[in-house]
Amino acid sequence: MNIGPILRAMKHNRTRVVLIVIEIAVTFAIVTNCVNVIFAERAKMTRPSGFDDDNIVRINTQPFAPQFEEPGFIDTSIDADLRVLAAIPGVRAVANTNFQMWEGGGSSSSFVVAGSGQTDGPQIQNYYATHDIANALAFQIVNGRGFSASDHGIGTQPDPANVALITRDAAKALFGDANPLGKAIQRGDTSTPVTIVGVIEAFYNPYGINDEGGMSTRAIFRPARVGSSGRGISYFVRTEPGAMDSVVGEAEKRLTQANPGRVIESETMLHKRGRWFSGSQIVVTTMTWIIIALIVVTALGLLGLTSLAVAERTKQIGTRRALGATRADILRYFLIENWLVTTAGLVIGLGGAFALNVLLVSKISDVKMGWQLVAAGMVLLWVNGLVSTLPPALRAMYIAPSIATRSV
């Protein structure tokens, strides 16, 4: 079909056409960047942690009884609590620790290779835990071993073993590609060296809003009972699938029976993870509604433009039909007109999409937009334009040739 008549018809209604072109361009630029942000936020929300998040609950006990101030009482109490919690039906593993999962922070230190003479090394999350921490969090030990019961003292005895579990990324930061097993590390000061006995494969725990330095995947665990009368004592309990509610209820009851001189609180890791990513969820929801609103508004604009064109050209369409134009010719005319308008908007919006992405990368996130997303956005708006144009275009198809003879 010759597009000359179509362009001339558009020229007679240039204001209308320009407004629709600008609307399509703005929609394309915003929609592609909104989808890009949604993908980035969803990638954060679905990133594997390496933990059995679905079946882990954190139980915190906050002592108020005076006996918790007595030397050695907390260590004895922790040992007793571990036995009580492990005996609950549905519990797979339990560990006492100061690890803070899905809180965006915790404890960290600068570590160096022992004997290297360095005093400053990579910053690594630094935690203590009792011997069954690998099972309680479902860590995958890919090299070496986890902690054993012999790595701890009994009762008021100190923890005797200077050993550590280290994540793969922490080991890489310290030793490069060398095998870390059997090697000793220490904090950047004059602390006692600890020997690495196991390597954790997958580990992700957000540390800071922007995770400066990449600490989210770097961590060290050392064997120790940890807690105080001031900060409380925490346990991670890993349950059988579906046993969470019954285990939590039974745990609170049994811990209270064992020692009523404390307040007991619990929170599932699913709840904590959801709370940590609540901001991301709000972003995803908001961006989704913005996309829907823009596409609907653009579709209505194209529908209105084509409907008005059909109404204004009714007699012209009838004349063309009387001169031999087929229904397919009339339909093709309006679809091509729509395609030209949509394509013009997309060409202008292409520059706007990348300009907006550059602005977002410099101010908000570091996720650049790929060409695949741009191509998908163009296809989406082409389809949106086609669907919006079809109802009035189909009406135009069925305008009778006799309409050309009417004077009104």
C-alpha positions as CSV (number, residue, x, y, z in Angstrom):
1,M,0.0,0.0,0.0
2,N,1.2,3.5,-0.8
3,I,1.8,5.3,2.5
4,G,1.7,8.8,0.9
5,P,-2.0,9.3,1.5
6,I,-1.6,8.1,5.0
7,L,1.1,10.5,5.8
8,R,-0.8,13.4,4.2
9,A,-3.9,12.5,6.3
10,M,-1.7,12.5,9.4
11,K,-0.2,15.8,8.4
12,H,-3.7,17.4,8.5
13,N,-4.1,16.2,12.1
14,R,-0.5,16.8,13.2
15,T,-1.3,18.1,16.7
16,R,-3.3,14.9,17.5
17,V,-0.6,12.7,16.0
18,V,2.3,14.5,17.8
19,L,0.6,14.2,21.1
20,I,0.1,10.4,20.6
21,V,3.7,10.0,19.5
22,I,5.0,11.8,22.6
23,E,2.7,9.7,24.8
24,I,4.1,6.5,23.2
25,A,7.7,7.7,23.6
26,V,7.2,8.6,27.3
27,T,5.4,5.3,27.9
28,F,8.2,3.3,26.2
29,A,10.9,5.1,28.2
30,I,9.2,4.7,31.6
31,V,7.9,1.2,31.0
32,T,11.2,-0.3,30.0
33,N,13.0,1.3,32.9
34,C,10.3,0.2,35.3
35,V,10.6,-3.4,34.1
36,N,14.4,-3.1,34.4
37,V,14.0,-2.0,38.1
38,I,11.5,-4.8,38.7
39,F,13.9,-7.4,37.4
40,A,16.7,-6.0,39.5
41,E,14.5,-6.1,42.7
42,R,13.2,-9.5,42.0
43,A,16.8,-10.8,41.5
44,K,17.6,-9.5,45.0
45,M,14.5,-11.1,46.5
46,T,15.0,-14.5,45.0
47,R,18.7,-14.8,45.5
48,P,19.5,-18.1,47.3
49,S,20.9,-17.5,50.8
50,G,22.3,-21.0,51.3
51,F,20.1,-21.4,54.3
52,D,16.9,-23.4,54.8
53,D,14.9,-20.2,55.3
54,D,11.5,-21.9,55.0
55,N,12.1,-24.0,58.1
56,I,14.3,-21.9,60.4
57,V,13.0,-20.0,63.4
58,R,15.1,-17.7,65.6
59,I,14.3,-18.0,69.3
60,N,15.6,-15.3,71.6
61,T,15.7,-15.5,75.3
62,Q,16.1,-12.3,77.3
63,P,17.1,-13.1,81.0
64,F,15.9,-11.0,83.9
65,A,16.6,-13.5,86.8
66,P,19.6,-12.6,88.9
67,Q,21.2,-16.1,88.5
68,F,22.1,-15.2,84.9
69,E,24.7,-12.8,86.3
70,E,26.5,-15.6,88.1
71,P,29.8,-16.8,86.5
72,G,29.3,-19.8,84.2
73,F,25.5,-19.9,84.6
74,I,24.8,-18.7,81.0
75,D,27.1,-21.4,79.6
76,T,25.3,-24.1,81.6
77,S,21.9,-22.6,80.6
78,I,22.8,-22.7,76.9
79,D,23.9,-26.4,77.1
80,A,20.6,-27.2,78.8
81,D,18.5,-25.2,76.3
82,L,20.2,-26.9,73.4
83,R,19.2,-30.3,74.9
84,V,15.6,-29.1,75.5
85,L,15.2,-27.7,72.0
86,A,16.8,-30.7,70.3
87,A,14.3,-33.1,72.1
88,I,11.2,-31.4,70.7
89,P,9.5,-33.5,68.0
90,G,9.9,-32.0,64.6
91,V,13.3,-30.3,65.3
92,R,16.1,-31.3,62.9
93,A,18.9,-29.2,64.4
94,V,19.5,-26.4,66.8
95,A,22.4,-24.1,67.5
96,N,23.2,-21.1,69.8
97,T,24.8,-18.2,67.9
98,N,25.2,-14.5,67.6
99,F,24.6,-14.7,63.8
100,Q,22.0,-12.1,62.7
101,M,20.2,-13.4,59.6
102,W,18.3,-11.0,57.3
103,E,19.0,-7.9,59.5
104,G,21.4,-6.1,57.2
105,G,24.2,-6.0,59.7
106,G,25.9,-8.0,62.4
107,S,29.5,-8.4,63.5
108,S,32.5,-8.0,61.2
109,S,36.3,-7.8,61.5
110,S,39.3,-7.3,59.3
111,F,41.1,-10.7,58.9
112,V,44.6,-11.5,57.6
113,V,46.6,-14.7,57.1
114,A,48.4,-15.6,60.3
115,G,52.1,-15.0,60.1
116,S,51.8,-12.7,57.0
117,G,52.8,-9.6,58.9
118,Q,49.8,-7.8,57.6
119,T,47.6,-5.9,60.0
120,D,44.8,-5.0,57.6
121,G,42.9,-7.4,55.4
122,P,39.4,-8.0,53.9
123,Q,36.4,-7.2,56.1
124,I,34.5,-10.4,56.9
125,Q,31.4,-11.1,58.9
126,N,32.5,-12.7,62.1
127,Y,30.2,-14.9,64.2
128,Y,30.3,-17.5,67.0
129,A,28.1,-20.6,67.2
130,T,27.7,-24.0,68.8
131,H,28.8,-27.1,67.0
132,D,25.6,-27.9,65.1
133,I,25.4,-24.6,63.3
134,A,25.9,-26.2,59.9
135,N,22.9,-28.4,60.3
136,A,20.8,-25.7,62.0
137,L,21.2,-23.4,59.0
138,A,21.6,-26.1,56.3
139,F,25.0,-24.9,55.3
140,Q,26.7,-27.0,52.6
141,I,30.2,-27.9,53.7
142,V,32.0,-28.5,50.4
143,N,35.5,-28.9,51.8
144,G,36.6,-30.2,55.2
145,R,34.3,-30.7,58.1
146,G,31.8,-28.8,60.3
147,F,32.2,-28.3,64.0
148,S,32.2,-31.2,66.4
149,A,31.1,-31.5,70.0
150,S,34.8,-31.7,71.0
151,D,35.3,-28.1,69.7
152,H,33.5,-26.9,72.8
153,G,34.0,-27.0,76.5
154,I,31.5,-28.6,78.9
155,G,29.7,-26.6,81.5
156,T,31.9,-23.7,82.7
157,Q,34.9,-24.9,80.7
158,P,36.2,-22.6,78.0
159,D,35.8,-23.6,74.3
160,P,39.2,-25.2,73.7
161,A,39.4,-25.4,69.9
162,N,40.8,-22.5,67.8
163,V,39.1,-23.6,64.6
164,A,36.8,-21.9,62.1
165,L,34.4,-22.4,59.3
166,I,34.8,-20.0,56.4
167,T,32.7,-19.2,53.4
168,R,34.1,-19.8,49.9
169,D,34.2,-16.1,49.1
170,A,35.9,-15.2,52.4
171,A,38.5,-17.9,51.7
172,K,39.0,-16.5,48.2
173,A,39.5,-13.0,49.6
174,L,42.2,-14.3,51.9
175,F,43.9,-17.1,49.9
176,G,42.9,-16.6,46.3
177,D,42.5,-19.9,44.6
178,A,44.7,-21.8,47.2
179,N,43.1,-24.5,49.4
180,P,42.3,-22.8,52.7
181,L,42.0,-26.0,54.8
182,G,44.5,-26.2,57.6
183,K,45.6,-22.6,57.2
184,A,45.5,-20.1,60.0
185,I,43.9,-16.7,60.0
186,Q,43.5,-14.0,62.6
187,R,41.9,-10.6,63.1
188,G,44.1,-7.7,62.0
189,D,45.3,-7.2,65.5
190,T,47.2,-9.6,67.8
191,S,44.4,-12.0,68.3
192,T,44.9,-15.8,68.6
193,P,45.1,-17.5,65.2
194,V,42.3,-19.9,64.2
195,T,42.7,-22.8,61.8
196,I,40.2,-23.3,59.0
197,V,38.6,-26.8,59.2
198,G,35.7,-26.4,56.7
199,V,34.5,-24.3,53.8
200,I,30.9,-23.2,53.3
201,E,29.7,-23.3,49.7
202,A,26.8,-20.9,49.4
203,F,26.3,-18.0,51.8
204,Y,24.4,-14.8,51.4
205,N,23.4,-12.5,54.2
206,P,23.0,-8.8,53.4
207,Y,25.4,-6.6,55.2
208,G,24.6,-2.9,54.8
209,I,22.2,-1.3,52.3
210,N,24.7,-1.3,49.5
211,D,26.9,-4.1,50.7
212,E,30.1,-2.1,50.3
213,G,33.1,-4.4,50.1
214,G,31.1,-7.5,49.2
215,M,30.7,-8.7,52.7
216,S,27.3,-10.3,52.1
217,T,29.0,-13.5,50.9
218,R,32.0,-13.5,53.2
219,A,31.7,-14.9,56.8
220,I,33.6,-16.8,59.4
221,F,32.1,-18.9,62.2
222,R,34.0,-20.0,65.3
223,P,32.8,-22.5,67.9
224,A,31.6,-20.9,71.1
225,R,28.5,-20.5,73.3
226,V,27.5,-16.9,73.0
227,G,25.0,-14.7,75.0
228,S,24.7,-12.4,78.0
229,S,22.2,-11.2,80.5
230,G,22.1,-7.8,78.8
231,R,21.9,-8.8,75.1
232,G,20.1,-12.1,75.6
233,I,20.7,-15.6,74.2
234,S,19.7,-16.6,70.7
235,Y,19.1,-20.0,69.1
236,F,18.4,-21.0,65.5
237,V,16.0,-24.0,65.3
238,R,15.6,-25.8,62.0
239,T,12.4,-27.8,61.8
240,E,10.9,-30.5,59.7
241,P,8.8,-29.1,56.8
242,G,5.3,-28.2,58.2
243,A,6.3,-28.5,61.8
244,M,7.2,-24.9,62.5
245,D,4.0,-23.9,64.4
246,S,4.1,-26.9,66.7
247,V,7.8,-26.6,67.4
248,V,7.6,-22.9,68.3
249,G,4.7,-23.4,70.7
250,E,6.4,-26.4,72.3
251,A,9.8,-24.5,72.5
252,E,8.4,-21.6,74.3
253,K,6.6,-23.9,76.8
254,R,9.7,-26.1,77.5
255,L,12.1,-23.2,77.7
256,T,9.9,-21.5,80.2
257,Q,9.6,-24.7,82.3
258,A,13.4,-25.1,82.2
259,N,14.0,-21.5,83.5
260,P,11.1,-19.1,83.9
261,G,13.5,-16.2,84.7
262,R,13.5,-14.9,81.1
263,V,11.3,-13.5,78.3
264,I,11.1,-15.7,75.2
265,E,10.5,-14.4,71.7
266,S,10.5,-16.1,68.3
267,E,10.5,-15.1,64.7
268,T,10.6,-17.2,61.5
269,M,13.2,-16.5,58.9
270,L,10.5,-16.3,56.3
271,H,9.0,-13.4,58.2
272,K,12.4,-11.7,58.7
273,R,13.3,-12.2,55.0
274,G,9.9,-10.7,54.0
275,R,10.5,-7.8,56.3
276,W,14.0,-7.2,54.9
277,F,12.7,-7.2,51.3
278,S,9.5,-5.2,52.1
279,G,11.0,-2.1,50.4
280,S,11.8,-4.1,47.3
281,Q,8.3,-5.5,47.3
282,I,6.8,-2.0,47.5
283,V,9.0,-1.0,44.5
284,V,7.9,-4.0,42.5
285,T,4.2,-3.4,43.2
286,T,4.4,0.3,42.5
287,M,6.3,-0.2,39.3
288,T,3.9,-2.8,38.1
289,W,0.9,-0.5,38.6
290,I,2.7,2.3,36.8
291,I,3.4,0.0,33.8
292,I,-0.3,-1.1,33.7
293,A,-1.5,2.5,34.0
294,L,0.7,3.8,31.3
295,I,-0.1,1.0,28.8
296,V,-3.8,1.4,29.4
297,V,-3.6,5.2,29.0
298,T,-1.6,4.8,25.8
299,A,-4.0,2.1,24.5
300,L,-6.9,4.5,25.1
301,G,-5.1,7.3,23.3
302,L,-4.6,5.2,20.3
303,L,-8.2,3.9,20.4
304,G,-9.5,7.4,20.6
305,L,-7.2,8.6,17.8
306,T,-8.3,5.8,15.4
307,S,-12.0,6.1,16.4
308,L,-11.9,9.9,15.7
309,A,-10.2,9.2,12.4
310,V,-12.8,6.7,11.4
311,A,-15.7,9.1,12.4
312,E,-14.2,11.9,10.4
313,R,-13.5,9.9,7.3
314,T,-16.7,7.9,7.2
315,K,-17.8,9.3,3.9
316,Q,-14.2,9.1,2.5
317,I,-14.1,5.4,3.5
318,G,-17.5,4.8,1.8
319,T,-16.2,6.5,-1.4
320,R,-13.1,4.3,-1.4
321,R,-15.3,1.3,-1.0
322,A,-17.5,2.4,-3.9
323,L,-14.3,2.8,-6.0
324,G,-13.3,-0.8,-5.4
325,A,-11.3,-0.8,-2.1
326,T,-11.8,-4.0,-0.3
327,R,-12.5,-4.4,3.4
328,A,-9.0,-5.7,3.8
329,D,-7.7,-2.5,2.2
330,I,-9.5,-0.3,4.7
331,L,-8.3,-2.4,7.7
332,R,-4.7,-2.3,6.3
333,Y,-4.9,1.5,6.0
334,F,-5.6,2.1,9.7
335,L,-3.2,-0.6,10.9
336,I,-0.4,1.0,8.8
337,E,-1.3,4.4,10.1
338,N,-1.1,3.1,13.7
339,W,2.2,1.3,12.9
340,L,3.7,4.6,11.7
341,V,2.5,6.5,14.8
342,T,3.7,3.8,17.1
343,T,7.1,3.4,15.4
344,A,7.7,7.2,15.5
345,G,7.0,7.2,19.2
346,L,9.3,4.2,19.8
347,V,12.1,5.7,17.9
348,I,11.9,8.9,20.0
349,G,11.4,6.9,23.2
350,L,14.4,4.8,22.5
351,G,16.7,7.7,23.3
352,G,14.6,8.6,26.3
353,A,14.7,5.1,27.6
354,F,18.5,4.9,27.6
355,A,18.8,8.5,28.9
356,L,16.5,7.6,31.8
357,N,18.5,4.4,32.5
358,V,21.7,6.4,32.7
359,L,20.1,8.8,35.2
360,L,18.8,5.9,37.3
361,V,22.2,4.1,37.3
362,S,24.0,7.2,38.4
363,K,21.4,8.1,41.1
364,I,19.6,4.9,42.3
365,S,20.9,1.6,41.2
366,D,23.7,0.1,39.1
367,V,21.6,-2.2,36.9
368,K,22.0,-1.3,33.3
369,M,19.3,-2.0,30.8
370,G,20.0,-4.7,28.2
371,W,19.0,-4.5,24.6
372,Q,16.7,-7.6,25.0
373,L,14.5,-5.6,27.4
374,V,14.3,-2.7,24.9
375,A,13.4,-5.0,22.1
376,A,10.7,-6.7,24.3
377,G,9.3,-3.2,25.2
378,M,9.1,-2.3,21.5
379,V,7.2,-5.5,20.7
380,L,4.9,-4.9,23.6
381,L,3.9,-1.4,22.5
382,W,3.5,-2.5,18.9
383,V,1.1,-5.2,20.0
384,N,-0.6,-2.8,22.3
385,G,-1.1,-0.4,19.4
386,L,-2.4,-3.1,17.2
387,V,-4.9,-4.3,19.7
388,S,-6.0,-0.7,20.4
389,T,-6.5,0.1,16.8
390,L,-8.4,-3.1,15.8
391,P,-11.9,-2.2,17.2
392,P,-12.4,1.1,15.3
393,A,-10.5,-0.3,12.3
394,L,-12.9,-3.3,12.2
395,R,-15.8,-0.9,12.3
396,A,-14.3,1.0,9.4
397,M,-14.1,-2.2,7.4
398,Y,-17.9,-2.6,7.4
399,I,-18.8,0.9,6.3
400,A,-21.0,0.4,3.3
401,P,-20.1,2.0,-0.1
402,S,-23.6,3.6,-0.2
403,I,-22.5,6.0,2.6
404,A,-20.7,8.0,-0.1
405,T,-24.0,9.0,-1.7
406,R,-25.5,10.4,1.5
407,S,-25.5,14.1,1.9
408,V,-25.9,14.0,5.7
